[in-house]
Each structure stands twice: as structure tokens, then as C-alpha cells.
């Protein structure tokens, strides 16, 4: 029994294989955007599903031409949620500041800084991680710059100072 060559079936199979190949390549290239769990900070994972908190993670945020850092941004509109967030992140609540500081911090573009240093032990070695926390009580937002080294601190600070002048 001999089979005749069917052109329509052949080209249909070739087209389906080509479409499947394009879909697989597209999925591989977009994998980290579709399933970003390995690419985000633990802080983002913690607050991403919290009601009242808008969490954003930016990998490789451009501070200037030579400084790129990972940033988690948390923002809320609710004062109760903001106070809870401040407490969890070790930020002094607005009501705790003296009157003079409250006036300064009530100005648009005002911000506060806090350096957080964590020591993590991984096997026989200890790793020191420095995070820079920049917050605004007025906007009820906080940016955590992850694993900031000493040479990155000044450019981040300068960037925030430039925002004040605008």
C-alpha cells in the first residue's frame, strides 16, 4: 500500500510546528516577566498582597548614568495602614516628631532617610547588607534601595535632593 504525498497536510504540520516554536521562544524570553517570583525582593513579596498597600519592585533602577540599584516602593493612602507600615519598617511615626520637624516634613517633596544594616550568615561566612530607606510622611510612601554600597549612597541622596528643588 502506498501513500500519496498530501501537500495541504504537510504545510499544515509545518505551520503548526512554526507557531509552536514561536510560542515557546516567546514564553522563554518573557518567563521572568510572567513569573517574577525569583526576581523580586522579600519585602515586595510580603506587601504585594496587603490590602491598602501598593507595592512595586524595580530591578536595576537608574539613579544616574553609573548607579543602578534594586528598589521596592510601597505606597498607601490610608493613615492607619501607613502607621502600621512605619512601625513594621522602623520609621518614626509622624505624630512622634517635634512640631518644628512636622512643619519641615509637611512641605511637598520632603523626605526622610534611614540606613538599615542587616547581617546574614550563609554557611561559614557573614554577609552585610545595607538598605537605604527613603520615606515621605506627606505622600505616605517609602522606597527601599536594596543592598546599597557606600559609593551608591551619595548618588541616591543627590537624586532625592534634586527632587526637592523641582
N, CA, C and O atoms as a DFTB+ gen file, in Angstrom:
664 C
 N C O
     1  1       0.834      -1.163       0.000
     2  2       0.000       0.000       0.000
     3  2       0.887       1.237       0.000
     4  3       1.749       1.377       0.868
     5  1       0.703       2.081      -0.900
     6  2       1.491       3.298      -0.998
     7  2       0.637       4.494      -0.604
     8  3      -0.557       4.560      -0.895
     9  1       1.300       5.453       0.078
    10  2       0.621       6.684       0.486
    11  2       1.023       7.796      -0.447
    12  3       2.194       7.932      -0.802
    13  1       0.066       8.578      -0.838
    14  2       0.379       9.716      -1.695
    15  2       0.753      10.910      -0.815
    16  3       0.284      11.052       0.315
    17  1       1.580      11.727      -1.354
    18  2       2.041      12.920      -0.636
    19  2       0.927      13.957      -0.635
    20  3       0.426      14.351      -1.689
    21  1       0.542      14.398       0.573
    22  2      -0.536      15.380       0.724
    23  2       0.098      16.731       1.074
    24  3       0.575      16.929       2.192
    25  1       0.099      17.648       0.118
    26  2       0.724      18.960       0.310
    27  2       0.037      19.775       1.408
    28  3       0.705      20.441       2.199
    29  1      -1.278      19.722       1.457
    30  2      -2.002      20.510       2.458
    31  2      -1.650      20.055       3.870
    32  3      -1.409      20.889       4.744
    33  1      -1.617      18.773       4.100
    34  2      -1.290      18.242       5.425
    35  2       0.159      18.589       5.794
    36  3       0.437      18.962       6.934
    37  1       1.062      18.467       4.845
    38  2       2.468      18.774       5.080
    39  2       2.641      20.228       5.527
    40  3       3.301      20.490       6.532
    41  1       2.050      21.179       4.785
    42  2       2.206      22.588       5.110
    43  2       1.452      22.966       6.390
    44  3       1.861      23.887       7.097
    45  1       0.365      22.270       6.691
    46  2      -0.345      22.486       7.940
    47  2       0.529      22.077       9.126
    48  3       0.594      22.789      10.127
    49  1       1.195      20.936       9.010
    50  2       2.085      20.467      10.078
    51  2       3.269      21.416      10.230
    52  3       3.647      21.739      11.356
    53  1       3.861      21.870       9.132
    54  2       4.975      22.815       9.182
    55  2       4.539      24.124       9.845
    56  3       5.266      24.665      10.679
    57  1       3.369      24.634       9.486
    58  2       2.866      25.883      10.066
    59  2       2.602      25.718      11.563
    60  3       2.956      26.600      12.345
    61  1       1.990      24.610      11.976
    62  2       1.734      24.371      13.395
    63  2       3.028      24.254      14.189
    64  3       3.124      24.776      15.300
    65  1       4.022      23.576      13.630
    66  2       5.321      23.474      14.304
    67  2       5.986      24.845      14.414
    68  3       6.593      25.151      15.440
    69  1       5.883      25.670      13.379
    70  2       6.468      27.014      13.412
    71  2       5.781      27.884      14.463
    72  3       6.450      28.607      15.201
    73  1       4.460      27.821      14.533
    74  2       3.720      28.593      15.534
    75  2       4.085      28.118      16.936
    76  3       4.292      28.936      17.832
    77  1       4.166      26.800      17.135
    78  2       4.535      26.253      18.443
    79  2       5.944      26.705      18.830
    80  3       6.194      27.038      19.989
    81  1       6.848      26.718      17.879
    82  2       8.223      27.142      18.141
    83  2       8.272      28.626      18.525
    84  3       8.989      28.994      19.456
    85  1       7.539      29.463      17.837
    86  2       7.494      30.894      18.155
    87  2       6.898      31.103      19.546
    88  3       7.396      31.931      20.309
    89  1       5.839      30.367      19.886
    90  2       5.233      30.483      21.210
    91  2       6.199      30.052      22.315
    92  3       6.273      30.695      23.362
    93  1       6.925      28.984      22.085
    94  2       7.891      28.503      23.082
    95  2       9.018      29.509      23.258
    96  3       9.421      29.786      24.388
    97  1       9.528      30.056      22.175
    98  2      10.595      31.052      22.265
    99  2      10.079      32.306      22.972
   100  3      10.779      32.872      23.812
   101  1       8.873      32.742      22.644
   102  2       8.287      33.907      23.318
   103  2       8.096      33.672      24.803
   104  3       8.342      34.574      25.605
   105  1       7.666      32.488      25.183
   106  2       7.489      32.155      26.589
   107  2       8.818      32.156      27.331
   108  3       8.907      32.655      28.453
   109  1       9.836      31.602      26.713
   110  2      11.159      31.575      27.340
   111  2      11.691      32.992      27.540
   112  3      12.239      33.303      28.598
   113  1      11.536      33.848      26.541
   114  2      12.025      35.221      26.636
   115  2      11.237      36.060      27.643
   116  3      11.795      36.967      28.260
   117  1       9.966      35.771      27.811
   118  2       9.117      36.546      28.710
   119  2       8.918      35.881      30.069
   120  3       8.154      36.387      30.892
   121  1       9.580      34.772      30.318
   122  2       9.364      33.985      31.534
   123  2       9.503      34.808      32.803
   124  3       8.660      34.709      33.695
   125  1      10.553      35.622      32.901
   126  2      10.770      36.379      34.133
   127  2       9.739      37.479      34.335
   128  3       9.533      37.925      35.464
   129  1       9.085      37.928      33.262
   130  2       8.024      38.924      33.406
   131  2       6.685      38.270      33.758
   132  3       5.865      38.852      34.468
   133  1       6.481      37.059      33.252
   134  2       5.243      36.340      33.524
   135  2       5.259      35.756      34.931
   136  3       4.251      35.801      35.636
   137  1       6.406      35.205      35.342
   138  2       6.562      34.594      36.659
   139  2       7.740      35.256      37.378
   140  3       8.831      34.686      37.406
   141  1       7.547      36.452      37.964
   142  2       8.669      37.223      38.512
   143  2       9.088      36.861      39.930
   144  3       9.867      37.604      40.526
   145  1       8.615      35.764      40.497
   146  2       8.827      35.491      41.918
   147  2      10.304      35.436      42.313
   148  3      10.639      35.820      43.434
   149  1      11.178      34.982      41.454
   150  2      12.594      34.918      41.795
   151  2      13.292      36.261      41.622
   152  3      14.404      36.450      42.114
   153  1      12.663      37.171      40.945
   154  2      13.291      38.439      40.599
   155  2      12.862      39.596      41.498
   156  3      13.250      40.736      41.240
   157  1      12.084      39.344      42.532
   158  2      11.600      40.416      43.380
   159  2      12.159      40.272      44.786
   160  3      12.643      39.206      45.168
   161  1      12.088      41.344      45.544
   162  2      12.607      41.322      46.905
   163  2      11.619      40.637      47.850
   164  3      10.431      40.515      47.550
   165  1      12.131      40.198      48.988
   166  2      11.271      39.598      50.007
   167  2      10.267      40.621      50.531
   168  3       9.131      40.278      50.859
   169  1      10.696      41.874      50.604
   170  2       9.810      42.939      51.066
   171  2       8.626      43.115      50.118
   172  3       7.493      43.306      50.559
   173  1       8.894      43.050      48.813
   174  2       7.814      43.144      47.824
   175  2       6.859      41.964      47.987
   176  3       5.641      42.146      47.983
   177  1       7.398      40.767      48.130
   178  2       6.554      39.586      48.307
   179  2       5.663      39.731      49.537
   180  3       4.504      39.317      49.529
   181  1       6.217      40.323      50.589
   182  2       5.469      40.486      51.833
   183  2       4.293      41.450      51.674
   184  3       3.215      41.199      52.212
   185  1       4.486      42.552      50.941
   186  2       3.466      43.596      50.863
   187  2       2.660      43.591      49.560
   188  3       1.728      44.383      49.423
   189  1       2.986      42.741      48.620
   190  2       2.286      42.742      47.332
   191  2       0.803      42.421      47.477
   192  3      -0.018      42.946      46.725
   193  1       0.457      41.580      48.415
   194  2      -0.934      41.162      48.582
   195  2      -1.639      41.852      49.749
   196  3      -2.780      41.511      50.062
   197  1      -0.980      42.818      50.400
   198  2      -1.582      43.502      51.545
   199  2      -2.569      44.551      51.041
   200  3      -2.238      45.377      50.190
   201  1      -3.791      44.504      51.585
   202  2      -4.802      45.495      51.205
   203  2      -4.379      46.884      51.669
   204  3      -3.926      47.064      52.799
   205  1      -4.531      47.854      50.787
   206  2      -4.215      49.233      51.135
   207  2      -2.777      49.627      50.847
   208  3      -2.416      50.791      51.015
   209  1      -1.938      48.672      50.413
   210  2      -0.544      48.967      50.097
   211  2      -0.300      48.669      48.623
   212  3      -0.539      47.555      48.157
   213  1       0.179      49.679      47.891
   214  2       0.583      49.477      46.504
   215  2       2.079      49.199      46.498
   216  3       2.881      50.076      46.819
   217  1       2.448      47.979      46.134
   218  2       3.852      47.579      46.136
   219  2       4.365      47.485      44.704
   220  3       3.689      46.961      43.818
   221  1       5.573      48.002      44.497
   222  2       6.226      47.953      43.189
   223  2       7.678      47.567      43.405
   224  3       8.315      48.021      44.355
   225  1       8.201      46.724      42.515
   226  2       9.615      46.348      42.575
   227  2      10.256      46.705      41.241
   228  3       9.745      46.350      40.180
   229  1      11.376      47.409      41.307
   230  2      12.111      47.791      40.098
   231  2      13.521      47.230      40.211
   232  3      14.280      47.603      41.105
   233  1      13.858      46.342      39.309
   234  2      15.199      45.764      39.291
   235  2      16.085      46.641      38.423
   236  3      15.748      46.931      37.275
   237  1      17.208      47.060      38.967
   238  2      18.146      47.885      38.207
   239  2      17.644      49.300      37.969
   240  3      17.806      49.832      36.871
   241  1      17.039      49.919      38.973
   242  2      16.561      51.301      38.873
   243  2      17.743      52.225      38.602
   244  3      18.767      52.141      39.279
   245  1      17.604      53.100      37.621
   246  2      18.695      54.000      37.230
   247  2      18.678      55.255      38.092
   248  3      17.778      56.088      37.982
   249  1      19.686      55.379      38.950
   250  2      19.837      56.561      39.798
   251  2      20.533      57.658      39.006
   252  3      20.091      58.807      38.998
   253  1      21.619      57.297      38.346
   254  2      22.320      58.192      37.427
   255  2      22.967      57.324      36.351
   256  3      22.618      56.151      36.220
   257  1      23.898      57.876      35.582
   258  2      24.470      57.129      34.462
   259  2      25.265      55.892      34.885
   260  3      25.429      54.966      34.091
   261  1      25.756      55.866      36.113
   262  2      26.597      54.756      36.522
   263  2      26.081      53.965      37.724
   264  3      26.689      52.967      38.110
   265  1      24.982      54.394      38.314
   266  2      24.464      53.725      39.515
   267  2      23.083      53.137      39.228
   268  3      22.148      53.850      38.864
   269  1      22.981      51.835      39.400
   270  2      21.729      51.109      39.238
   271  2      21.514      50.264      40.491
   272  3      22.409      49.525      40.900
   273  1      20.350      50.365      41.093
   274  2      20.039      49.596      42.305
   275  2      18.629      49.021      42.203
   276  3      17.787      49.526      41.460
   277  1      18.392      47.964      42.958
   278  2      17.063      47.379      43.042
   279  2      16.266      48.141      44.094
   280  3      16.785      48.462      45.163
   281  1      14.998      48.431      43.786
   282  2      14.172      49.259      44.663
   283  2      12.802      48.614      44.854
   284  3      12.186      48.124      43.907
   285  1      12.348      48.627      46.091
   286  2      10.962      48.271      46.390
   287  2      10.268      49.540      46.845
   288  3      10.743      50.223      47.752
   289  1       9.127      49.862      46.209
   290  2       8.364      51.048      46.573
   291  2       7.024      50.612      47.153
   292  3       6.319      49.775      46.589
   293  1       6.699      51.204      48.294
   294  2       5.429      50.919      48.959
   295  2       4.701      52.240      49.156
   296  3       5.282      53.215      49.632
   297  1       3.429      52.262      48.785
   298  2       2.650      53.493      48.912
   299  2       1.263      53.145      49.419
   300  3       0.699      52.109      49.066
   301  1       0.728      54.009      50.239
   302  2      -0.612      53.807      50.771
   303  2      -1.319      55.152      50.873
   304  3      -0.676      56.200      50.923
   305  1      -2.619      55.114      50.902
   306  2      -3.424      56.339      51.051
   307  2      -4.039      56.430      52.447
   308  3      -4.444      57.508      52.883
   309  1      -4.108      55.318      53.132
   310  2      -4.768      55.218      54.433
   311  2      -3.773      55.489      55.558
   312  3      -2.703      54.882      55.597
   313  1      -4.117      56.394      56.468
   314  2      -3.227      56.754      57.581
   315  2      -2.987      55.592      58.527
   316  3      -1.880      55.438      59.045
   317  1      -4.001      54.773      58.763
   318  2      -3.842      53.624      59.664
   319  2      -2.864      52.612      59.068
   320  3      -1.990      52.091      59.760
   321  1      -3.027      52.345      57.778
   322  2      -2.115      51.412      57.095
   323  2      -0.707      52.003      57.067
   324  3       0.269      51.276      57.245
   325  1      -0.592      53.312      56.844
   326  2       0.709      53.966      56.822
   327  2       1.406      53.864      58.175
   328  3       2.600      53.568      58.235
   329  1       0.678      54.103      59.252
   330  2       1.259      53.991      60.586
   331  2       1.736      52.563      60.861
   332  3       2.796      52.359      61.453
   333  1       0.957      51.592      60.432
   334  2       1.351      50.188      60.597
   335  2       2.608      49.882      59.779
   336  3       3.511      49.191      60.250
   337  1       2.655      50.397      58.567
   338  2       3.825      50.203      57.706
   339  2       5.061      50.848      58.327
   340  3       6.142      50.258      58.315
   341  1       4.908      52.051      58.868
   342  2       6.028      52.733      59.534
   343  2       6.536      51.912      60.708
   344  3       7.744      51.765      60.896
   345  1       5.625      51.386      61.482
   346  2       6.021      50.586      62.642
   347  2       6.791      49.341      62.215
   348  3       7.802      48.996      62.825
   349  1       6.320      48.670      61.176
   350  2       6.969      47.449      60.702
   351  2       8.342      47.719      60.094
   352  3       9.232      46.870      60.159
   353  1       8.514      48.902      59.503
   354  2       9.788      49.233      58.855
   355  2      10.723      50.035      59.756
   356  3      11.829      50.387      59.346
   357  1      10.290      50.322      60.968
   358  2      11.140      51.051      61.903
   359  2      11.238      52.531      61.614
   360  3      12.241      53.165      61.940
   361  1      10.204      53.089      61.004
   362  2      10.149      54.524      60.711
   363  2       9.343      55.195      61.817
   364  3       8.260      54.736      62.180
   365  1       9.884      56.279      62.342
   366  2       9.193      57.018      63.395
   367  2       7.891      57.597      62.844
   368  3       7.886      58.213      61.779
   369  1       6.799      57.402      63.563
   370  2       5.508      57.926      63.125
   371  2       5.527      59.442      63.118
   372  3       6.240      60.069      63.901
   373  1       4.750      60.019      62.238
   374  2       4.698      61.472      62.076
   375  2       4.287      62.162      63.374
   376  3       4.804      63.229      63.704
   377  1       3.376      61.564      64.095
   378  2       2.884      62.171      65.336
   379  2       3.958      62.235      66.423
   380  3       3.808      62.982      67.390
   381  1       5.032      61.467      66.277
   382  2       6.094      61.417      67.282
   383  2       7.144      62.523      67.098
   384  3       7.951      62.756      67.997
   385  1       7.142      63.201      65.955
   386  2       8.131      64.239      65.686
   387  2       7.786      65.522      66.433
   388  3       6.612      65.800      66.677
   389  1       8.803      66.308      66.799
   390  2       8.539      67.635      67.372
   391  2       7.876      68.539      66.331
   392  3       7.955      68.280      65.130
   393  1       7.233      69.584      66.799
   394  2       6.471      70.479      65.941
   395  2       7.319      71.059      64.805
   396  3       6.856      71.151      63.668
   397  1       8.574      71.455      65.115
   398  2       9.430      72.065      64.090
   399  2       9.683      71.095      62.930
   400  3       9.676      71.497      61.767
   401  1       9.905      69.822      63.253
   402  2      10.158      68.823      62.217
   403  2       8.888      68.513      61.429
   404  3       8.945      68.252      60.227
   405  1       7.744      68.543      62.110
   406  2       6.486      68.302      61.412
   407  2       6.259      69.356      60.339
   408  3       5.784      69.047      59.247
   409  1       6.600      70.605      60.654
   410  2       6.445      71.676      59.669
   411  2       7.363      71.446      58.477
   412  3       6.952      71.650      57.335
   413  1       8.599      71.023      58.725
   414  2       9.541      70.747      57.643
   415  2       9.101      69.548      56.800
   416  3       9.261      69.540      55.580
   417  1       8.548      68.543      57.469
   418  2       8.158      67.320      56.768
   419  2       6.806      67.444      56.086
   420  3       6.406      66.543      55.349
   421  1       6.101      68.532      56.316
   422  2       4.798      68.750      55.676
   423  2       4.931      69.477      54.350
   424  3       3.934      69.704      53.664
   425  1       6.137      69.839      53.985
   426  2       6.392      70.524      52.729
   427  2       6.443      69.487      51.606
   428  3       6.981      68.393      51.779
   429  1       5.879      69.846      50.464
   430  2       5.924      68.943      49.322
   431  2       7.379      68.609      48.968
   432  3       8.248      69.474      49.074
   433  1       7.645      67.414      48.567
   434  2       8.973      66.886      48.212
   435  2       9.863      66.635      49.424
   436  3      11.035      66.303      49.242
   437  1       9.372      66.776      50.636
   438  2      10.207      66.480      51.797
   439  2      10.343      64.963      51.937
   440  3       9.460      64.208      51.531
   441  1      11.453      64.537      52.513
   442  2      11.673      63.102      52.698
   443  2      12.564      62.867      53.901
   444  3      13.248      63.771      54.382
   445  1      12.540      61.652      54.368
   446  2      13.414      61.228      55.455
   447  2      14.242      60.049      54.994
   448  3      13.841      59.316      54.090
   449  1      15.396      59.864      55.615
   450  2      16.301      58.761      55.265
   451  2      16.547      57.886      56.481
   452  3      16.545      58.359      57.617
   453  1      16.753      56.636      56.231
   454  2      17.100      55.702      57.295
   455  2      17.972      54.623      56.687
   456  3      17.609      54.029      55.671
   457  1      19.101      54.365      57.287
   458  2      20.021      53.324      56.836
   459  2      19.740      52.068      57.648
   460  3      19.762      52.116      58.877
   461  1      19.478      50.955      56.990
   462  2      19.220      49.694      57.680
   463  2      20.321      48.713      57.306
   464  3      20.537      48.422      56.130
   465  1      21.008      48.211      58.313
   466  2      22.101      47.267      58.077
   467  2      21.713      45.921      58.670
   468  3      21.426      45.817      59.862
   469  1      21.705      44.895      57.830
   470  2      21.396      43.534      58.261
   471  2      22.626      42.660      58.044
   472  3      23.347      42.813      57.058
   473  1      22.849      41.757      58.966
   474  2      23.929      40.783      58.823
   475  2      23.305      39.416      58.634
   476  3      22.523      38.956      59.466
   477  1      23.656      38.773      57.536
   478  2      23.114      37.449      57.227
   479  2      24.265      36.459      57.240
   480  3      25.312      36.698      56.638
   481  1      24.066      35.357      57.924
   482  2      25.081      34.305      57.967
   483  2      24.706      33.232      56.961
   484  3      23.640      32.622      57.046
   485  1      25.604      33.013      56.006
   486  2      25.412      31.971      54.995
   487  2      26.573      30.993      55.121
   488  3      27.668      31.236      54.614
   489  1      26.319      29.911      55.791
   490  2      27.381      28.931      55.996
   491  2      28.479      29.530      56.855
   492  3      28.192      30.113      57.901
   493  1      29.733      29.399      56.435
   494  2      30.843      29.898      57.250
   495  2      31.073      31.408      57.143
   496  3      31.838      31.968      57.928
   497  1      30.421      32.072      56.184
   498  2      30.679      33.499      56.018
   499  2      29.457      34.343      56.365
   500  3      28.312      33.903      56.263
   501  1      29.748      35.568      56.778
   502  2      28.705      36.525      57.112
   503  2      28.642      37.586      56.030
   504  3      29.669      38.054      55.540
   505  1      27.442      37.955      55.669
   506  2      27.233      38.954      54.626
   507  2      26.508      40.153      55.228
   508  3      25.487      40.001      55.899
   509  1      27.036      41.324      54.986
   510  2      26.426      42.562      55.479
   511  2      25.650      43.191      54.330
   512  3      26.194      43.441      53.255
   513  1      24.372      43.440      54.578
   514  2      23.512      44.041      53.562
   515  2      23.042      45.395      54.086
   516  3      22.480      45.495      55.176
   517  1      23.283      46.427      53.292
   518  2      22.858      47.781      53.669
   519  2      21.712      48.200      52.752
   520  3      21.856      48.228      51.530
   521  1      20.589      48.522      53.353
   522  2      19.444      49.045      52.618
   523  2      19.236      50.500      53.007
   524  3      19.399      50.869      54.170
   525  1      18.883      51.308      52.053
   526  2      18.594      52.709      52.303
   527  2      17.081      52.904      52.185
   528  3      16.494      52.633      51.137
   529  1      16.466      53.368      53.249
   530  2      15.022      53.587      53.281
   531  2      14.770      55.085      53.154
   532  3      15.217      55.870      53.991
   533  1      14.059      55.471      52.113
   534  2      13.692      56.866      51.878
   535  2      12.173      56.939      51.965
   536  3      11.469      56.228      51.247
   537  1      11.669      57.801      52.846
   538  2      10.224      57.831      53.068
   539  2       9.698      59.259      53.057
   540  3      10.431      60.223      53.278
   541  1       8.403      59.354      52.793
   542  2       7.703      60.634      52.825
   543  2       6.414      60.440      53.608
   544  3       5.529      59.693      53.190
   545  1       6.314      61.122      54.752
   546  2       5.075      61.046      55.528
   547  2       3.942      61.756      54.791
   548  3       2.787      61.340      54.876
   549  1       4.269      62.820      54.073
   550  2       3.249      63.579      53.357
   551  2       2.596      62.724      52.262
   552  3       1.374      62.726      52.106
   553  1       3.423      61.998      51.511
   554  2       2.913      61.169      50.416
   555  2       2.560      59.749      50.869
   556  3       2.001      58.965      50.101
   557  1       2.891      59.429      52.117
   558  2       2.664      58.088      52.664
   559  2       3.290      57.027      51.757
   560  3       2.646      56.055      51.363
   561  1       4.572      57.252      51.439
   562  2       5.283      56.324      50.573
   563  2       6.688      56.083      51.105
   564  3       7.264      56.917      51.804
   565  1       7.216      54.933      50.758
   566  2       8.562      54.568      51.175
   567  2       9.241      53.829      50.024
   568  3       8.629      52.988      49.365
   569  1      10.520      54.155      49.790
   570  2      11.345      53.473      48.793
   571  2      12.496      52.809      49.534
   572  3      13.206      53.460      50.302
   573  1      12.676      51.535      49.308
   574  2      13.779      50.819      49.924
   575  2      14.770      50.473      48.817
   576  3      14.475      49.668      47.934
   577  1      15.947      51.090      48.875
   578  2      17.019      50.812      47.925
   579  2      17.813      49.642      48.510
   580  3      18.414      49.763      49.578
   581  1      17.811      48.518      47.806
   582  2      18.376      47.281      48.338
   583  2      19.881      47.160      48.091
   584  3      20.394      47.501      47.025
   585  1      20.557      46.664      49.111
   586  2      21.980      46.320      49.036
   587  2      22.810      47.476      48.471
   588  3      23.519      47.328      47.476
   589  1      22.702      48.608      49.124
   590  2      23.391      49.823      48.696
   591  2      24.799      49.834      49.289
   592  3      24.973      49.679      50.498
   593  1      25.793      50.016      48.434
   594  2      27.154      50.141      48.965
   595  2      27.474      51.620      49.177
   596  3      26.696      52.493      48.794
   597  1      28.612      51.887      49.783
   598  2      28.954      53.266      50.156
   599  2      29.059      54.200      48.951
   600  3      28.759      55.389      49.064
   601  1      29.482      53.675      47.804
   602  2      29.615      54.535      46.630
   603  2      28.265      54.849      45.989
   604  3      28.181      55.767      45.173
   605  1      27.215      54.118      46.332
   606  2      25.885      54.370      45.771
   607  2      25.055      55.300      46.651
   608  3      24.095      55.906      46.175
   609  1      25.413      55.419      47.919
   610  2      24.620      56.209      48.852
   611  2      24.549      57.677      48.430
   612  3      23.459      58.249      48.393
   613  1      25.669      58.287      48.118
   614  2      25.703      59.716      47.758
   615  2      24.892      60.002      46.488
   616  3      24.120      60.960      46.486
   617  1      25.029      59.213      45.399
   618  2      24.187      59.490      44.228
   619  2      22.690      59.374      44.508
   620  3      21.901      60.145      43.961
   621  1      22.287      58.423      45.351
   622  2      20.868      58.302      45.694
   623  2      20.425      59.535      46.473
   624  3      19.370      60.108      46.199
   625  1      21.225      59.931      47.431
   626  2      20.926      61.117      48.227
   627  2      20.845      62.359      47.331
   628  3      19.931      63.170      47.481
   629  1      21.796      62.510      46.401
   630  2      21.779      63.643      45.467
   631  2      20.518      63.638      44.605
   632  3      19.922      64.687      44.361
   633  1      20.116      62.452      44.147
   634  2      18.905      62.344      43.327
   635  2      17.686      62.825      44.115
   636  3      16.843      63.545      43.580
   637  1      17.594      62.427      45.381
   638  2      16.470      62.850      46.214
   639  2      16.517      64.363      46.472
   640  3      15.474      65.016      46.515
   641  1      17.718      64.916      46.644
   642  2      17.836      66.363      46.842
   643  2      17.406      67.125      45.589
   644  3      16.801      68.192      45.694
   645  1      17.713      66.592      44.408
   646  2      17.269      67.223      43.173
   647  2      15.752      67.227      43.070
   648  3      15.167      68.178      42.551
   649  1      15.104      66.163      43.566
   650  2      13.638      66.112      43.539
   651  2      13.035      67.212      44.408
   652  3      11.958      67.722      44.101
   653  1      13.710      67.578      45.476
   654  2      13.202      68.631      46.372
   655  2      13.146      69.963      45.649
   656  3      12.218      70.745      45.855
   657  1      14.129      70.229      44.806
   658  2      14.206      71.541      44.157
   659  2      13.184      71.715      43.036
   660  3      12.973      72.839      42.579
   661  1      12.550      70.649      42.585
   662  2      11.563      70.777      41.498
   663  2      10.194      71.022      42.019
   664  3       9.251      71.153      41.238
